[in-house]
Amino acid sequence: MSDPPSATGARRPALAEPSLGTGLYAVAEAARLSGVSPSRIRRWIKGYGWARGKDKERHQHHSPPVWRPDVAPIEGAQALSFRDLVELRFVDAFLRAGVSWKRLRAVAEEASKRFDTTHPFSTRRFVTDGRTIYDQVRREAGDTLEDLQTHQFAFRRVISPTLQGGLEFSETGTALRWWPEPGRGDRLIVVDPRRSFGQPVIDKADVPTGVIAAAVKVDGEKKAADWFDLPLKAVRAAVKFEASLKKAGRAKPVAKKKRRR
């Protein structure tokens, strides 16, 4: 059998010692794992500007970052931590559920103050207390009872996968690892910042799913299973997971485009 492929496709930034154990993702890799485009990720973590009006009435506007990433740029390339990846997925889920940018920013700001953190969505407290904050923000905005009920449903849609076990938290309440197949009894795949620099791996073997899927493409399921000493079930789970990432990356946003900044 040929040597197993060594990469998943997206270039990662050069590794730095302070980042060990926190996960390390290039923007392209974060996009692959979240289904959010690289350009949108950059706007969310860097902010962006735009002009409105014509000629003399033209005014420059600036939208600040939704949050600031844990990891400083490495050799000029922006990198994200595992906490950033979790934050990214929550922001995207809220937008897909129809929450406006104005409401999302207000919720993030209030949660940051209450929880004393720059990454409120990646905390256990947001899972347990976030709905209270969410409802408060909407009441202060003057939403009707019908609006509140509609958006409470949106909040449940966002939080539900986490409650089903998608995110696992540490004793201090910070996101520890992500099981991307919530609800599955035999959880095979995990994203853990302390393992393989946060790449998705088969839990019992620490083999990245991207490497397994690439090996299957070259040599087939049976040879890949033999090479990595894995059961076929794990090999197939890795291939299915990688295919789901590609499908998510091709999917069109379901929220209104003007909200998907």
KOLDREN-201790 format. One record per residue (C-alpha): x, y, z; residue in one letter. Coordinates in steps of 0.001 Angstrom, whole numbers, plus 524288, in hexadecimal, padded with zeros to 5 digits. Layout:
# KOLDREN-201790
XYZa...
//
This chain:
# KOLDREN-201790
800008000080000m804C380DC87FD3Fs80856816EF8084Fd7FC5681D3E80EAEp7F93682B1480A49p7FE5F83543813BDs7F539840D381252a7E6ED844648121Ft7E87384F1580807g7E84A85BEC80F98a7F56A861E681318r7F7808641D82188r7FF8886F2C82728p80CDD86C0A82CCEa80B3C8662783A49l80FB586DD684617a8126086872853A2e808798716585AA1p7FDB386BDA85206s7FFBD85DB3855C1l7F3A68587B85C7Dg7EAF086390857E9t7E8BA85EAB84A0Fg7EE29865BF83E5Cl7E6AD86828831D3y7E9A686FEF825AEa7DDE18778A820CBv7DC5386DA7815BCa7DC088625581F64e7D24C8695E82836a7C9ED86B7581C23a7CAB385CF8818E3r7C653859038268Al7BB938632F827DDs7B619864B381A27g7B8108738081B14v7BF8B879A980FDAs7CD6A87E9681263p7C9AF88C7580E53s7BE7388CB381808r7C70888776822EAi7D0FB8923982077r7C66189CA7820F7r7C12D8974682DBAw7CE4D89712834B0i7D4538A34982E9Bk7C8A08ABFD82C09g7C68E8B2E881F24y7C3188C00681966g7B9CC8C4C480F00w7B52F8D184808F4a7A7308D65180834r7A1A28E1B48007Eg7A6348E8E17F45Fk7B07C8F32F7F1B5d7B0E88FD527FCB5k7A6D98F5E080494e7AF108E99B80458r7B2928E4D6811F9h7BBF08DA5981652q7B6E78D04D82001h7BDCC8C5D6827BBh7B8C38B95082DB7s7C1708B4A0838F2p7C5668A66F83AC5p7BB1F89D8D840C2v7C60E8988584983w7D4DF898F28495Er7DBE288C0384715p7E461885DA8518Bd7EFBF883CE84849v7F7DC88ED6842A9a7FB2E88E0E83423p8065D8849E83186i80FB2888BA826CDe8054D8921382201g7FA92887C08215Fa7EEEE8889D82A6Bq7ECCB87C99832DFa7E19D8787A83BB4l7E111870A184848s7D7628661984C03f7CFB18703A853C6r7CF3A878AD84795d7CA1E86D2183FC9l7BF3086AE6849B3v7BBE487966849AAe7BB9A8794483AE3l7B23886DD683A6Fr7A8DF8744A8440Ff7A8CD8812B83C9Fv7A5FC879FE82FF6d79B34871E883662a7947787E2183B98f794EB884B282E53l78FA887876827C0r7849487856831AEa780C58860282D41g7867A88E278384Cv78A6289BBA833A5s798218A10983502w7933B8ABB683E0Bk78D1E8A1E284766r798A28989284662l7A26B8A328849E4r799FA8A7A185540a7990E899BF85A9Cv7A7B78979A8590Da7AAD68A47785FE0e7A1C08A1DE86B4De7A66D893D286CDFa7B4A78984786C77s7B21A8A1CA87787k7AAAF8980B87FDDr7B43688CE587DE1f7C0698957987DB2d7C5BD88F4087151t7C907892FD86368t7C3028864385E74h7B57F8853D864D7p7AFD687B3485B67f7BA5D8713085EA6s7B6A38707886D0Bt7ADB18675087470r7A7158733287A7Ar7A22C8778986D31f79BD486A4486B39v7951F86B2187892t792C3879E3879D0d7932787EB086BDAg7849187E1F869B3r7824A887A2874F0t78BC88914386EB8i785EF88EF986149y7781A891B586629d77C9D89DC886D91q782F28A3978617Ev776CD8A1568595Er76DB28A715863AEr776498B331864B2e775528B45D855E9a766888B4F385720g7633C8A7D885103d7553F8A34D851ADt75175896C48589El750398902B84B5Ae75DFB89492847ABd7634C88F9B8548Dl75D108824585294q7626988168844C2t77030884B5848F5h76FB387BE4854E1q76D99870F484B15f77968875CC84361a78185875AE84FD2f77D90867A3852ABr7819F863C1844DCr78F2F8693A84756v7910186391854F5i78AB385644852C2s796A284F6484CB4p79ED7853E385845t7950A84EA786208l7953D841AC85ACEq7A3C48407985D6Fg7A9F784785851F8g7B2AA84F9685AEDl7B99884AA8866F2e7BDEA854658713Ef7C9048549A87B10s7C72B855FB889C5e7C904864A088835t7BE108654687E30g7C5F0867B0871CBt7C43D85FB586563a7CD0B853D586660l7CA0E84BAB85A61r7BFEA84AB384F9Aw7B90B83E3184BA5w7B413841A383E08p7AA168369C83DBDe7A0F883A3584932p796D08301A84C87g79EA3824B784711r7A02E819E785100g7ADCA8155984D1Ad7B4CA8224284B63r7C06A81F85842B1l7C54382CF983E9Ei7CA03837CE8477Av7D0048454A845D9v7D8DF8474985187d7E2A685296851F4p7EC3384A1E85998r7ECC183FBF84F04r7F2708416884151s7F1D98504084324f7E30C84FD984320g7E1078482F83696q7D54B83ED68363Bp7DA3583151839E8v7D4F4823B483C50i7D3E1823F384B15d7D9E3816B384DF6k7E5308181384472a7E8E0826828433Ed7E9098255883471v7E3F28318D82D66p7D77D82F01825CCt7DCE78366681A21g7E88982D4C8194Cv7DFB882156819FEi7D6898267F80F86a7E1FD8298680691a7E78281BDF808A8a7DA66815C480541v7D9F081DB37F8C6k7E7338183C7F4D0v7E68F80A327F9B1d7D8988072D7FDE0g7D22E8049F80B14e7D82A7F76D80E3Dk7E6477FB4780BDAk7E46D8080E81334a7DEB0800A081EBBa7EA377F74481EB1d7F4238022F81D8Bw7EED5809E78292Af7EA6B7FDC9830B0d7DC78802AD8314Al7CF5D7FBE183036p7C8237FE518238Cl7BDA88056B82B4Bk7C77580FCB82F57a7CCEA8111882198v7BF53812E781BEEr7BBE581CC982680a7C7FF824B2822F3a7C49F8248681478v7B684828558173Ck7BAC4833598203Bf7C44C838FA8164Be7B9C68383B80BD2a7B06783F8F814C4s7BA6784A7C81669l7BB9584BF0807B6k7ACD184C1380655k7AB7785668810EFa7B5CB85EAA80A42g7AE1685E6B7FD89r7A0F686134803F1a79AD486E7C801B7k797D2876DE80DB5p789E58751081241v788E3881F881975a7862988EC181297k792078934B80B22k792218A0D98110Dk793DB89A9B81E5Ar79EB18915F81A37r7AA0F89ADC81B37r
//
